[in-house]
Amino acid sequence: MSKGQWTFLSNHGRVFIYIAKHPKATTEVISREVGLTQRGVQKIIAELEGSGYIARRKEGRRNLYTIHPELPLRHRLEQGHVAGDLLAALGCDPEKPVAGP
């Protein structure tokens, strides 16, 4: 992204949405698709997990992520909405993950 360009979603939002669509994705794939370093993605995943928005469990050598769409959004202006509202607004159904990476 060049100087002066901006986006509406934060990196946390992008990682959360990507995981909701691709719960079996590796941090390598997430980082490539979201445009962050792998270390940055790992940190965001740890923060999302620490706040309860996602949970991960081992499935063989990989992680399988589960999201918790019932949790409220964090900013005071958004507290009337839950994370699932954001996902739904962006056409993501966490019950039906997208095939692929």
C-alpha positions as CSV (number, residue, x, y, z in Angstrom):
1,M,0.0,0.0,0.0
2,S,1.5,3.4,-0.9
3,K,1.6,6.4,1.3
4,G,-1.7,8.1,1.8
5,Q,-3.8,5.0,1.2
6,W,-5.9,3.7,4.0
7,T,-8.4,1.0,4.7
8,F,-11.5,0.7,6.9
9,L,-10.5,-2.5,8.7
10,S,-7.6,-3.0,11.2
11,N,-5.1,-5.8,10.9
12,H,-6.9,-7.5,13.8
13,G,-10.2,-7.3,11.8
14,R,-8.6,-8.8,8.7
15,V,-7.0,-11.7,10.5
16,F,-10.3,-12.4,12.4
17,I,-12.3,-12.4,9.2
18,Y,-9.8,-14.5,7.3
19,I,-9.8,-17.1,10.1
20,A,-13.6,-17.1,10.2
21,K,-13.5,-17.9,6.4
22,H,-10.6,-20.3,6.6
23,P,-10.4,-21.9,10.1
24,K,-7.7,-24.4,9.0
25,A,-5.3,-21.8,7.5
26,T,-1.7,-21.7,8.6
27,T,-0.1,-18.5,9.9
28,E,2.0,-18.5,6.8
29,V,-1.1,-18.5,4.5
30,I,-2.9,-15.9,6.7
31,S,0.2,-13.6,6.6
32,R,0.5,-13.8,2.9
33,E,-3.2,-13.2,2.3
34,V,-3.6,-10.4,4.8
35,G,-0.3,-8.7,3.9
36,L,1.4,-9.0,7.3
37,T,4.5,-10.7,8.6
38,Q,4.0,-14.2,10.0
39,R,5.2,-12.9,13.4
40,G,2.6,-10.1,13.2
41,V,-0.2,-12.6,12.5
42,Q,1.0,-14.8,15.3
43,K,0.8,-11.8,17.7
44,I,-2.7,-10.9,16.5
45,I,-3.9,-14.5,16.8
46,A,-2.6,-14.6,20.4
47,E,-4.4,-11.3,21.2
48,L,-7.7,-12.5,19.6
49,E,-7.4,-15.8,21.5
50,G,-6.5,-14.0,24.8
51,S,-9.6,-11.8,24.4
52,G,-11.8,-14.8,23.7
53,Y,-12.7,-14.0,20.0
54,I,-11.0,-17.2,18.7
55,A,-10.0,-20.5,20.2
56,R,-7.5,-22.9,18.7
57,R,-6.9,-26.5,19.0
58,K,-4.4,-28.8,17.5
59,E,-5.5,-31.1,14.7
60,G,-2.5,-33.2,13.8
61,R,0.3,-30.8,13.1
62,R,-2.0,-27.8,12.3
63,N,-4.3,-25.5,14.3
64,L,-8.0,-25.5,13.8
65,Y,-9.6,-22.2,14.8
66,T,-13.0,-21.6,16.2
67,I,-14.4,-18.1,16.3
68,H,-16.8,-16.7,18.9
69,P,-19.1,-14.4,17.0
70,E,-21.3,-13.7,20.0
71,L,-18.7,-11.5,21.7
72,P,-19.2,-7.7,21.6
73,L,-17.0,-5.5,19.5
74,R,-14.4,-3.7,21.6
75,H,-14.7,0.0,20.8
76,R,-17.3,2.0,22.8
77,L,-19.0,3.2,19.6
78,E,-19.4,-0.4,18.4
79,Q,-20.4,-2.1,21.7
80,G,-24.1,-2.4,20.5
81,H,-22.8,-5.0,18.0
82,V,-21.2,-8.4,18.2
83,A,-18.3,-9.7,16.2
84,G,-20.8,-11.9,14.2
85,D,-22.5,-8.7,12.9
86,L,-19.2,-7.6,11.4
87,L,-18.7,-11.0,9.8
88,A,-22.3,-11.0,8.4
89,A,-21.9,-7.5,7.0
90,L,-18.9,-8.7,5.1
91,G,-20.7,-11.8,3.8
92,C,-19.0,-14.3,6.0
93,D,-20.9,-17.1,7.6
94,P,-18.7,-18.7,10.2
95,E,-20.8,-21.9,10.1
96,K,-19.8,-22.3,6.4
97,P,-16.0,-21.8,6.0
98,V,-14.7,-21.2,2.5
99,A,-12.6,-24.0,0.9
100,G,-9.1,-23.3,0.1
101,P,-6.1,-21.8,1.9
